[in-house]
Amino acid sequence: MNGTLSDVCGVLLAALLGVPLVLLPGYALGSVTGVLAFRTLSPGRRGLCAALLGIALLPALDALLIQAAGVPVAALANVGLGLAVLRSALRDLRGPLDRPAGALGALWLGIVAYALIDIDTGAALHQPLTIIDLVKHAALTRAIVEHGLPPVDPFFARPERAGYYYYFYTLTALVDWAGGRLVDGRTAFAGLAAWTGIALLGLLDRLLAATGLARDVSPRLLRRAVLVLLPAGGLDILLVLLNRAASGFWIPIPEWLNEQVVNWPTALVWVPHHVAAALAGWLGLLVLAERADDARPDRRADIACLVTAAIAFAACAGLSVWVCLGTAAAAGLWLALLGFEHRWRDAARLAAAGSLSAVLAAPYLLSILQNRADTGGTIRFAIRRFGPLEQIDDGPGLDLLRLILLPMNYYVALGLFAGGALLFWQIVPRREAHARQAGRLLTICAAAGLLLGGFVRSAILYNDLGARVVLLAQVSALVWTVVALTRIGPGARLRLSGSLGALLILGYASTLYGFVGMRAYPAADHPQFAILNRRPDIDRSLRAAYAWAGTHLPRNLVLQAAPVTRRVFDFGLYGLQPVAVADREARLFGAGPEAVAARLAVVTPIFDSTLRAAEVRRRATEAGIGALVVTAADKPWGEPESWIWRTRAAYADPRVRILRVEDLDD
């Protein structure tokens, strides 16, 4: 079957499976708890809120179920929960069809598919730039479906399990399992990315209502403002032009020219697990804030609020440890403020939710500590890097310059939303902005996200902490910008249209450039991306070979392809069997750097030198490999007398062969 057609069908089915596995269970959770005024919402808003509750709460609950009873039981539990409210949900659909909303949903799903599927021409397979991250999403989903939780390490075969934030992949695993052969880890991930975007709209809707800052604005104007602003990025397009002038190359990922602050559409297709963590952290804080604003005593509401917040905080921890650090910092600041104001009941509720969340997340947290070889020294203090500065100054005063230019750094990264936030604070008095607890939390979360992102960095592989914790502040900046633009009068709007309009156009250009780059990156010929899809013909053959292996070879057989480049992708995108060592970055899920280097030293010569069959067999056996995947790009392929051609192949086509290690013989 054509790869593109297969992927499109898989994404569509995965999105549809999100209804019984995410949306309806979220609807049930809203109906039971009554949080966020769920029962009083209009049908459309209730649907958005249900998506938010499903994405933000189910990962923690499903992780516990999968660990206790397996993926099928968790999937059936979600479906059963959804069936309990199916009649109520169907009543919400009896009104007139909202065609614009349906069209926007279809457009969004098309954008997600564009960013994540393969383009199969029949002779070659053209992969999107997003395979850089998609390989780990697909591989971890596969690991959970095959082995449960905690997941095995999909990048490095070892007795220990993976030490990674895996909660988002509990949902993708349910979709993958429920979809059978029509859905795989990649398309399941795409379907959940689409639902995460809908859940983001649900959070924004509830935040705008909870703060009371837009109560006098018509709902239609609010929706339009949100939809107009959401696609905008920062001013990265300006850095792209500067880099082009300096280097002569068009860089396909504009955010790589600075410490990342990723626009919403790009974040949702690249790293929806981090976005989901921001939704979960905000949900936990928001339900507590709404309860704090309600002075009426209600024991049942208190319990529902506390439990919901605890589940949301636990989910945040398992969705993204980096976003969770920001959420914890924001909760700590809020707790101190509540104590200073002698609001002991609200402070106790927040502290109790945090304590209960730690209990719920304990199995996940223990797995992180037990299964990572690099748990020490993963976070350190450092001033946020500023792209243009790094290229012109590497002297002793660099940190001082970074500190001085940090506000400019954030302005470039946030673009329109930095301008919108400044405008908000010019036209909205602080007393009004903080009249409700949700409004105060906008400021607290913005401060926590920007301070942590500005002065702390992670040091495992990349600065994921600095890139992801800022999502909390991005939510605040988006809400402030929406409020500011909908509250100013026509005259002021006209005066501001030049500056904000320019920021909006540049923001659109940054986002559009990044999405074009997801497909057009080969034309840029940038050396940093030369490892991607180097041989589209071989990639097409590898996809077919891994599909064959998934149905004809044992699932526990270690299947090894060449790990000779810095990053390797096809094994994780299409394979179902484990791998001995993925590539030079195989320590992503917690394997020790020394162990990875040692195994690479054993395995790499099999593919980049000409060895005797006995030596290949010895090395493969030492690494625990059961079968080798060799391609026309590997050095022994071009030697007519090499072990590749002297061994009976379990699978063969003109560009790829799969050889069992037991069949190797001189």
C-alpha positions as CSV (number, residue, x, y, z in Angstrom):
1,M,0.0,0.0,0.0
2,N,1.2,3.5,-0.8
3,G,2.9,5.0,2.3
4,T,1.1,8.4,2.0
5,L,-2.3,6.8,1.7
6,S,-1.6,4.5,4.6
7,D,-0.5,7.5,6.8
8,V,-3.5,9.6,5.9
9,C,-5.9,6.8,6.7
10,G,-4.0,6.2,10.0
11,V,-4.1,9.8,11.0
12,L,-7.8,10.0,10.3
13,L,-8.6,6.9,12.2
14,A,-6.3,8.0,15.1
15,A,-8.2,11.3,15.3
16,L,-11.5,9.5,15.3
17,L,-10.3,7.1,18.0
18,G,-9.7,10.2,20.1
19,V,-13.4,10.6,20.5
20,P,-14.0,7.4,22.6
21,L,-10.5,7.4,24.2
22,V,-10.1,11.1,25.1
23,L,-13.1,13.3,24.4
24,L,-15.9,11.3,25.9
25,P,-13.9,10.3,29.0
26,G,-13.0,14.0,29.4
27,Y,-16.8,14.7,29.1
28,A,-17.4,12.1,31.9
29,L,-14.7,13.6,34.2
30,G,-16.3,17.1,33.7
31,S,-19.7,15.8,34.5
32,V,-18.6,14.0,37.6
33,T,-16.4,16.7,39.1
34,G,-18.3,19.8,37.8
35,V,-15.1,21.7,37.7
36,L,-14.7,24.8,35.5
37,A,-18.5,25.2,35.6
38,F,-18.6,22.2,33.2
39,R,-22.3,21.5,33.6
40,T,-23.4,25.1,32.9
41,L,-21.4,25.5,29.7
42,S,-22.9,25.8,26.2
43,P,-22.5,22.6,24.1
44,G,-19.6,23.9,22.1
45,R,-17.7,25.1,25.1
46,R,-18.4,21.9,26.9
47,G,-16.8,20.0,24.1
48,L,-13.7,22.2,24.3
49,C,-13.6,21.7,28.0
50,A,-14.0,18.0,27.7
51,A,-11.0,17.8,25.3
52,L,-9.0,19.8,27.9
53,L,-10.0,17.5,30.7
54,G,-9.2,14.4,28.6
55,I,-5.8,15.6,27.6
56,A,-4.8,17.0,31.0
57,L,-6.2,14.3,33.3
58,L,-6.3,10.9,31.5
59,P,-2.5,10.5,31.1
60,A,-2.0,10.2,34.9
61,L,-5.0,7.9,35.3
62,D,-4.2,5.7,32.3
63,A,-0.6,5.4,33.4
64,L,-1.6,3.8,36.7
65,L,-4.1,1.5,34.9
66,I,-1.5,0.4,32.3
67,Q,1.1,-0.3,34.9
68,A,-1.4,-2.3,36.9
69,A,-3.3,-4.2,34.2
70,G,-2.0,-3.4,30.8
71,V,-2.9,-1.3,27.7
72,P,-6.1,-3.1,26.8
73,V,-7.6,-2.7,30.2
74,A,-6.8,1.0,30.2
75,A,-8.4,1.4,26.7
76,L,-11.5,-0.4,27.8
77,A,-11.8,1.7,30.9
78,N,-11.6,4.9,28.9
79,V,-14.3,3.7,26.5
80,G,-16.5,2.5,29.4
81,L,-16.1,5.9,31.1
82,G,-17.1,7.6,27.8
83,L,-20.1,5.3,27.3
84,A,-21.5,6.4,30.7
85,V,-22.1,9.9,29.3
86,L,-22.7,9.1,25.7
87,R,-26.4,10.0,25.8
88,S,-25.6,13.4,27.4
89,A,-22.9,14.1,24.8
90,L,-25.2,13.2,22.0
91,R,-27.8,15.7,23.3
92,D,-25.1,18.4,22.9
93,L,-24.9,17.6,19.2
94,R,-28.7,18.0,18.5
95,G,-28.3,21.7,17.7
96,P,-27.5,23.1,14.3
97,L,-24.2,22.0,12.8
98,D,-21.4,24.5,13.4
99,R,-19.9,24.4,9.9
100,P,-17.1,26.9,10.5
101,A,-15.9,25.0,13.6
102,G,-16.0,21.8,11.6
103,A,-14.0,23.4,8.7
104,L,-11.4,24.7,11.2
105,G,-11.1,21.3,12.7
106,A,-10.6,19.7,9.3
107,L,-8.0,22.3,8.4
108,W,-6.1,21.7,11.7
109,L,-6.1,18.0,11.1
110,G,-4.8,18.6,7.6
111,I,-2.0,20.8,9.0
112,V,-1.0,18.1,11.5
113,A,-1.0,15.5,8.7
114,Y,1.1,17.7,6.5
115,A,3.7,18.1,9.2
116,L,4.0,14.4,10.2
117,I,3.2,12.0,7.3
118,D,5.5,10.6,4.7
119,I,5.1,11.5,1.0
120,D,5.5,8.2,-1.0
121,T,6.0,8.8,-4.7
122,G,6.2,5.1,-5.5
123,A,10.0,5.2,-6.1
124,A,11.1,7.3,-3.0
125,L,9.9,8.2,0.5
126,H,10.1,11.9,1.4
127,Q,10.0,12.2,5.2
128,P,9.1,15.5,7.0
129,L,11.6,17.4,9.1
130,T,9.7,16.5,12.2
131,I,11.1,12.9,12.1
132,I,13.9,14.5,14.3
133,D,11.4,14.2,17.2
134,L,8.8,11.9,15.7
135,V,11.3,8.9,15.9
136,K,11.2,9.0,19.7
137,H,7.4,9.6,19.8
138,A,6.8,6.5,17.6
139,A,9.4,4.4,19.3
140,L,8.2,5.1,22.8
141,T,4.5,4.5,21.8
142,R,5.6,1.1,20.4
143,A,7.5,0.3,23.6
144,I,4.4,0.9,25.8
145,V,2.1,-1.1,23.5
146,E,4.5,-4.0,23.5
147,H,5.9,-4.0,27.0
148,G,3.6,-1.8,29.2
149,L,4.9,0.6,31.8
150,P,7.5,1.7,32.7
151,P,8.4,1.4,29.0
152,V,11.5,-0.4,27.8
153,D,14.3,1.8,26.5
154,P,13.5,2.0,22.7
155,F,16.9,3.4,21.8
156,F,19.2,1.1,23.8
157,A,18.6,-2.5,24.7
158,R,19.2,-2.9,28.5
159,P,17.6,-4.6,31.5
160,E,16.5,-1.2,33.0
161,R,13.4,0.5,31.7
162,A,13.3,3.9,30.1
163,G,13.7,6.9,32.5
164,Y,11.6,9.5,30.6
165,Y,8.4,11.5,30.9
166,Y,6.1,9.0,29.2
167,Y,2.5,10.0,30.2
168,F,1.6,11.5,26.8
169,Y,2.5,8.2,25.2
170,T,0.0,6.4,27.4
171,L,-2.7,8.0,25.2
172,T,-0.9,7.4,22.0
173,A,-0.4,3.8,23.0
174,L,-4.1,3.4,23.6
175,V,-4.9,4.8,20.2
176,D,-2.2,2.6,18.6
177,W,-3.5,-0.5,20.2
178,A,-7.1,0.3,19.4
179,G,-6.3,1.1,15.8
180,G,-4.7,-2.3,15.1
181,R,-2.7,-2.5,11.9
182,L,-4.3,0.7,10.5
183,V,-2.6,2.9,13.1
184,D,1.0,2.9,14.3
185,G,3.0,5.0,16.7
186,R,3.5,7.9,14.3
187,T,-0.2,8.2,13.2
188,A,-1.4,7.7,16.8
189,F,0.9,10.6,17.8
190,A,-0.5,12.7,15.0
191,G,-4.1,12.1,16.1
192,L,-3.3,13.1,19.7
193,A,-1.4,16.2,18.5
194,A,-4.6,17.3,16.8
195,W,-6.7,16.8,20.0
196,T,-4.1,18.6,22.0
197,G,-4.6,21.7,19.8
198,I,-8.4,21.5,20.5
199,A,-7.6,21.1,24.2
200,L,-5.5,24.3,24.1
201,L,-8.6,26.2,22.8
202,G,-10.5,24.7,25.8
203,L,-7.9,26.1,28.2
204,L,-8.0,29.6,26.7
205,D,-11.8,29.7,26.8
206,R,-11.8,28.7,30.5
207,L,-9.0,31.1,31.3
208,L,-10.7,34.1,29.7
209,A,-13.9,33.3,31.6
210,A,-12.2,32.7,34.9
211,T,-10.1,35.9,34.9
212,G,-13.2,38.0,34.1
213,L,-11.0,40.2,32.0
214,A,-13.2,39.7,28.9
215,R,-16.6,39.5,30.4
216,D,-17.8,42.6,28.4
217,V,-16.5,41.3,25.1
218,S,-18.7,39.4,22.8
219,P,-17.9,35.7,22.5
220,R,-17.7,36.0,18.7
221,L,-15.0,38.7,18.9
222,L,-13.1,36.7,21.5
223,R,-13.1,33.6,19.3
224,R,-11.9,35.6,16.3
225,A,-9.1,37.2,18.3
226,V,-7.9,33.8,19.6
227,L,-7.9,32.2,16.2
228,V,-6.2,35.2,14.6
229,L,-3.5,35.3,17.2
230,L,-2.8,31.6,17.7
231,P,-0.8,31.0,14.5
232,A,1.6,33.9,15.1
233,G,5.2,33.2,16.1
234,G,7.9,35.4,17.3
235,L,10.4,37.5,15.2
236,D,12.5,34.4,14.3
237,I,12.1,35.3,10.6
238,L,14.4,38.3,11.2
239,L,17.1,36.0,12.6
240,V,16.6,33.7,9.6
241,L,17.4,36.6,7.2
242,L,20.4,37.6,9.3
243,N,21.7,34.1,9.3
244,R,21.2,33.7,5.5
245,A,23.2,36.9,4.9
246,A,26.0,35.6,7.2
247,S,26.1,31.9,6.3
248,G,24.6,31.7,2.8
249,F,22.1,29.0,4.0
250,W,18.4,29.0,4.7
251,I,18.0,27.2,8.0
252,P,14.8,25.0,8.0
253,I,14.0,25.4,11.7
254,P,14.0,29.1,12.6
255,E,13.8,28.5,16.3
256,W,17.3,26.9,16.3
257,L,18.9,30.3,15.8
258,N,18.0,31.3,19.3
259,E,17.1,29.6,22.6
260,Q,13.8,28.2,21.6
261,V,10.4,29.8,22.3
262,V,8.2,27.8,19.9
263,N,5.0,29.2,18.4
264,W,1.8,27.2,19.2
265,P,1.2,25.5,15.8
266,T,4.8,24.3,15.6
267,A,4.9,23.2,19.3
268,L,1.7,21.2,18.7
269,V,3.2,19.2,15.9
270,W,6.7,18.8,17.2
271,V,6.2,18.5,21.0
272,P,2.5,18.2,22.0
273,H,3.5,16.4,25.2
274,H,5.1,19.6,26.5
275,V,2.0,21.6,25.4
276,A,-0.2,19.0,27.2
277,A,1.9,19.4,30.3
278,A,1.3,23.2,30.2
279,L,-2.5,22.5,29.9
280,A,-2.4,20.1,32.8
281,G,-0.4,22.5,35.0
282,W,-2.7,25.3,34.2
283,L,-5.8,23.2,34.7
284,G,-4.6,22.2,38.2
285,L,-4.0,25.8,39.1
286,L,-7.2,27.1,37.5
287,V,-9.6,24.8,39.3
288,L,-8.0,25.8,42.6
289,A,-8.2,29.5,41.6
290,E,-11.9,29.2,40.8
291,R,-12.6,27.5,44.0
292,A,-10.7,30.1,45.9
293,D,-12.8,32.9,44.3
294,D,-16.0,31.1,45.4
295,A,-16.6,32.0,49.1
296,R,-19.6,29.7,49.5
297,P,-18.8,26.6,51.6
298,D,-19.3,23.4,49.6
299,R,-17.5,20.3,50.8
300,R,-18.3,18.3,47.7
301,A,-16.9,21.0,45.5
302,D,-13.8,21.3,47.6
303,I,-13.1,17.5,47.3
304,A,-13.8,17.6,43.5
305,C,-11.4,20.6,43.1
306,L,-8.7,19.0,45.2
307,V,-8.7,15.7,43.5
308,T,-8.9,17.2,40.0
309,A,-6.0,19.5,40.7
310,A,-4.0,16.6,42.1
311,I,-4.5,14.5,39.1
312,A,-3.7,17.4,36.8
313,F,-0.4,18.1,38.7
314,A,0.5,14.4,38.6
315,A,-0.2,14.4,34.8
316,C,1.9,17.5,34.4
317,A,4.9,15.8,36.0
318,G,4.6,12.8,33.7
319,L,3.9,14.8,30.6
320,S,7.0,17.0,30.9
321,V,9.3,17.2,33.9
322,W,10.5,20.6,32.6
323,V,7.0,22.2,32.5
324,C,6.3,20.6,35.8
325,L,9.2,22.5,37.4
326,G,7.6,25.7,36.2
327,T,4.2,24.7,37.5
328,A,5.7,23.8,40.9
329,A,7.5,27.2,41.1
330,A,4.3,29.0,40.2
331,A,2.4,27.0,42.8
332,G,5.0,27.8,45.4
333,L,4.8,31.5,44.7
334,W,1.0,31.4,44.9
335,L,1.1,29.4,48.1
336,A,3.4,32.0,49.7
337,L,1.1,34.8,48.5
338,L,-2.0,33.0,50.0
339,G,-0.1,32.6,53.3
340,F,0.9,36.2,53.4
341,E,-2.8,37.2,52.9
342,H,-3.8,34.7,55.6
343,R,-6.0,32.7,53.2
344,W,-5.3,29.5,55.0
345,R,-8.1,27.5,53.6
346,D,-7.0,28.2,50.0
347,A,-3.4,27.6,50.9
348,A,-4.2,24.3,52.6
349,R,-6.2,23.2,49.5
350,L,-3.3,24.0,47.2
351,A,-0.8,22.2,49.5
352,A,-3.1,19.1,49.8
353,A,-3.4,18.9,46.0
354,G,0.3,19.1,45.6
355,S,0.9,16.3,48.2
356,L,-1.7,14.0,46.7
357,S,-0.3,14.6,43.2
358,A,3.1,13.4,44.5
359,V,1.5,10.2,45.7
360,L,-0.3,9.6,42.3
361,A,2.9,10.3,40.4
362,A,5.2,8.3,42.7
363,P,5.5,5.2,40.4
364,Y,6.5,7.4,37.5
365,L,8.9,9.5,39.6
366,L,10.6,6.3,41.0
367,S,11.0,5.0,37.5
368,I,12.8,8.2,36.5
369,L,15.2,7.9,39.4
370,Q,15.8,4.2,39.0
371,N,16.3,4.1,35.2
372,R,18.5,7.1,34.4
373,A,22.2,7.0,34.6
374,D,22.4,10.8,34.5
375,T,20.0,12.0,37.2
376,G,22.8,14.1,38.8
377,G,23.7,17.5,37.4
378,T,20.9,17.6,34.8
379,I,20.0,21.2,35.8
380,R,22.3,24.2,36.2
381,F,22.2,27.9,36.5
382,A,23.0,29.8,33.3
383,I,21.8,33.0,31.6
384,R,19.6,32.3,28.6
385,R,21.5,32.3,25.4
386,F,20.7,34.9,22.7
387,G,21.3,33.7,19.2
388,P,22.8,36.9,17.6
389,L,25.0,37.4,20.6
390,E,26.5,33.9,20.5
391,Q,27.8,34.6,17.0
392,I,29.6,37.8,17.7
393,D,31.0,37.5,21.2
394,D,32.5,34.6,23.1
395,G,34.5,36.6,25.6
396,P,34.3,36.8,29.4
397,G,31.6,39.4,29.3
398,L,29.2,37.2,27.4
399,D,27.0,36.4,30.4
400,L,26.7,40.0,31.3
401,L,25.6,40.9,27.8
402,R,23.1,38.0,27.9
403,L,21.7,39.4,31.1
404,I,21.5,42.9,29.8
405,L,19.8,41.8,26.6
406,L,17.5,39.2,28.2
407,P,14.4,41.4,27.8
408,M,15.2,41.9,24.1
409,N,15.8,38.2,23.8
410,Y,12.3,37.5,25.1
411,Y,10.8,40.2,22.9
412,V,12.3,38.7,19.8
413,A,11.2,35.2,20.8
414,L,7.6,36.2,21.8
415,G,7.1,38.9,19.1
416,L,3.4,40.0,18.9
417,F,2.7,38.4,22.3
418,A,5.4,40.5,24.0
419,G,3.8,43.6,22.4
420,G,0.4,42.5,23.4
421,A,1.4,41.8,27.0
422,L,2.9,45.3,27.3
423,L,-0.2,46.8,25.8
424,F,-2.4,44.9,28.3
425,W,-0.5,46.3,31.3
426,Q,-0.8,49.8,29.9
427,I,-4.6,49.7,29.6
428,V,-5.6,47.3,32.4
429,P,-5.0,48.5,36.0
430,R,-3.2,46.0,38.2
431,R,-6.2,45.9,40.6
432,E,-8.5,44.8,37.8
433,A,-6.0,42.4,36.3
434,H,-5.6,40.6,39.7
435,A,-9.2,41.0,40.8
436,R,-9.6,37.2,40.6
437,Q,-7.1,34.5,41.5
438,A,-7.0,33.3,37.9
439,G,-5.8,36.8,36.8
440,R,-3.1,36.7,39.5
441,L,-2.0,33.3,38.2
442,L,-1.4,34.7,34.8
443,T,1.2,37.0,36.3
444,I,2.6,34.3,38.6
445,C,3.0,31.7,35.8
446,A,4.5,34.3,33.5
447,A,7.1,35.2,36.1
448,A,7.9,31.6,36.9
449,G,8.2,30.6,33.3
450,L,10.4,33.6,32.2
451,L,12.6,33.5,35.3
452,L,13.3,29.7,35.1
453,G,13.7,30.0,31.3
454,G,16.0,32.9,31.7
455,F,18.3,31.7,34.4
456,V,18.2,27.8,34.5
457,R,19.0,25.3,31.8
458,S,18.9,21.5,31.4
459,A,22.1,19.7,30.4
460,I,21.0,16.2,29.3
461,L,21.1,16.7,25.6
462,Y,19.6,20.0,24.8
463,N,18.1,22.9,26.9
464,D,14.6,21.5,26.9
465,L,14.0,23.2,30.3
466,G,14.6,26.6,28.8
467,A,12.5,25.9,25.7
468,R,9.5,24.2,27.4
469,V,9.0,26.0,30.8
470,V,8.3,29.2,28.8
471,L,5.1,27.6,27.6
472,L,3.5,28.6,30.9
473,A,4.3,32.3,30.2
474,Q,3.2,31.9,26.6
475,V,-0.3,31.1,27.8
476,S,-0.3,34.2,29.9
477,A,1.0,36.4,27.1
478,L,-1.6,35.0,24.7
479,V,-4.5,35.7,27.1
480,W,-3.2,39.2,27.8
481,T,-2.9,39.9,24.1
482,V,-6.4,38.7,23.3
483,V,-7.8,40.8,26.1
484,A,-5.8,43.9,25.1
485,L,-6.8,43.7,21.5
486,T,-10.5,43.2,22.2
487,R,-10.7,46.0,24.8
488,I,-9.1,48.9,23.0
489,G,-11.5,51.2,21.1
490,P,-11.5,51.6,17.3
491,G,-9.4,54.8,17.5
492,A,-6.7,53.2,19.6
493,R,-6.8,50.1,17.5
494,L,-6.2,52.2,14.4
495,R,-3.2,53.9,16.1
496,L,-1.7,50.6,17.1
497,S,-2.5,48.8,13.9
498,G,0.9,49.8,12.4
499,S,3.2,48.4,15.2
500,L,1.1,45.4,16.2
501,G,0.2,44.7,12.6
502,A,3.9,44.5,11.7
503,L,4.5,42.1,14.6
504,L,1.5,40.0,13.5
505,I,2.8,39.8,9.9
506,L,6.3,38.9,11.1
507,G,4.8,36.3,13.5
508,Y,2.8,34.7,10.6
509,A,6.0,34.8,8.4
510,S,8.0,33.0,11.1
511,T,5.4,30.3,11.5
512,L,4.8,29.8,7.8
513,Y,8.5,29.7,7.1
514,G,8.9,26.9,9.7
515,F,6.1,24.9,8.2
516,V,7.4,25.3,4.7
517,G,10.8,24.2,6.0
518,M,9.3,20.9,7.3
519,R,8.9,19.8,3.7
520,A,11.3,22.0,1.7
521,Y,14.4,21.4,3.9
522,P,16.3,19.3,1.3
523,A,16.3,22.3,-1.0
524,A,18.0,24.4,1.6
525,D,21.0,21.9,1.5
526,H,21.9,23.0,5.0
527,P,24.8,20.8,6.3
528,Q,23.2,20.5,9.7
529,F,20.3,18.6,8.2
530,A,22.2,16.4,5.8
531,I,21.5,13.3,7.9
532,L,17.8,13.5,7.2
533,N,16.3,11.5,4.4
534,R,19.6,11.2,2.6
535,R,18.5,8.4,0.4
536,P,14.7,8.6,-0.1
537,D,14.8,5.4,-2.2
538,I,16.5,3.5,0.7
539,D,14.1,5.0,3.2
540,R,11.1,3.6,1.2
541,S,12.7,0.2,1.1
542,L,13.4,0.4,4.8
543,R,9.8,1.2,5.6
544,A,8.7,-1.9,3.6
545,A,11.4,-4.0,5.3
546,Y,10.5,-3.0,8.8
547,A,6.8,-3.7,7.9
548,W,7.8,-7.2,6.8
549,A,9.8,-7.8,10.0
550,G,6.9,-6.7,12.1
551,T,4.8,-9.5,10.9
552,H,7.4,-12.2,10.1
553,L,10.0,-11.9,12.9
554,P,9.6,-12.4,16.7
555,R,8.7,-9.1,18.4
556,N,11.5,-9.6,21.0
557,L,14.2,-10.2,18.4
558,V,16.8,-7.3,18.5
559,L,16.9,-5.9,15.0
560,Q,19.9,-3.7,14.3
561,A,20.5,-1.2,11.4
562,A,23.6,0.9,11.0
563,P,24.1,3.4,13.8
564,V,26.9,5.1,12.0
565,T,25.5,8.7,11.8
566,R,24.7,11.0,14.7
567,R,20.9,10.4,14.3
568,V,19.1,7.4,12.8
569,F,15.3,7.4,12.3
570,D,13.8,4.6,10.3
571,F,14.1,1.9,13.0
572,G,12.0,4.0,15.4
573,L,9.6,5.3,12.8
574,Y,8.6,2.0,11.3
575,G,10.1,-0.9,13.3
576,L,8.4,-3.0,16.0
577,Q,11.4,-4.9,17.2
578,P,13.9,-3.5,19.7
579,V,17.3,-2.2,18.7
580,A,20.6,-2.8,20.4
581,V,21.7,0.9,20.0
582,A,20.0,3.5,18.0
583,D,22.7,6.0,17.3
584,R,25.1,8.4,19.1
585,E,22.2,10.0,21.0
586,A,20.8,6.7,22.3
587,R,21.2,7.9,25.9
588,L,18.0,10.0,25.5
589,F,16.0,7.6,27.6
590,G,18.5,7.2,30.4
591,A,21.2,4.8,29.2
592,G,24.7,5.7,30.4
593,P,27.0,7.5,28.0
594,E,29.8,5.0,28.6
595,A,27.5,2.1,27.9
596,V,26.2,3.7,24.7
597,A,29.8,4.5,23.5
598,A,30.9,0.9,24.2
599,R,28.1,-0.7,22.3
600,L,28.6,1.7,19.4
601,A,32.2,0.6,19.3
602,V,31.1,-3.0,19.0
603,V,28.3,-2.5,16.4
604,T,29.5,0.3,14.1
605,P,32.3,-1.6,12.4
606,I,29.7,-4.2,11.2
607,F,28.3,-1.5,8.9
608,D,31.2,0.8,8.1
609,S,34.0,-1.6,7.4
610,T,34.5,-5.0,5.7
611,L,34.7,-7.8,8.3
612,R,34.6,-11.5,8.0
613,A,31.3,-13.2,8.7
614,A,32.6,-14.8,11.9
615,E,33.7,-11.4,13.2
616,V,30.3,-9.9,12.3
617,R,28.6,-12.7,14.1
618,R,30.8,-12.3,17.2
619,R,30.1,-8.6,17.4
620,A,26.4,-9.0,16.8
621,T,26.1,-11.7,19.5
622,E,28.1,-9.6,22.0
623,A,25.5,-6.8,21.5
624,G,22.6,-9.1,21.8
625,I,21.5,-8.6,18.1
626,G,19.3,-11.3,16.5
627,A,19.1,-9.9,13.0
628,L,20.9,-7.2,10.9
629,V,19.3,-4.7,8.6
630,V,21.8,-3.7,5.9
631,T,21.2,-1.3,3.1
632,A,22.9,-0.1,-0.1
633,A,24.4,2.8,1.9
634,D,26.4,0.5,4.1
635,K,30.1,-0.2,3.1
636,P,29.9,-4.0,2.9
637,W,27.1,-3.8,0.4
638,G,29.5,-2.7,-2.3
639,E,31.8,-5.7,-1.7
640,P,30.6,-8.6,-3.9
641,E,32.3,-11.2,-1.6
642,S,31.2,-9.7,1.7
643,W,29.2,-11.5,4.3
644,I,26.0,-9.7,3.0
645,W,26.1,-11.6,-0.2
646,R,27.4,-14.9,1.2
647,T,24.5,-15.2,3.8
648,R,21.0,-16.4,3.0
649,A,18.7,-13.4,3.5
650,A,15.5,-13.6,5.5
651,Y,14.2,-10.6,3.5
652,A,15.7,-8.9,0.4
653,D,15.0,-6.2,-2.1
654,P,17.3,-4.2,-4.3
655,R,18.3,-1.8,-1.6
656,V,17.7,-3.6,1.8
657,R,18.4,-7.0,3.2
658,I,17.6,-8.5,6.6
659,L,20.0,-11.2,7.7
660,R,19.6,-13.4,10.8
661,V,22.8,-13.5,12.9
662,E,22.4,-17.3,13.2
663,D,22.7,-17.6,9.5
664,L,26.1,-15.8,9.2
665,D,28.8,-18.3,8.3
666,D,32.2,-18.1,6.6
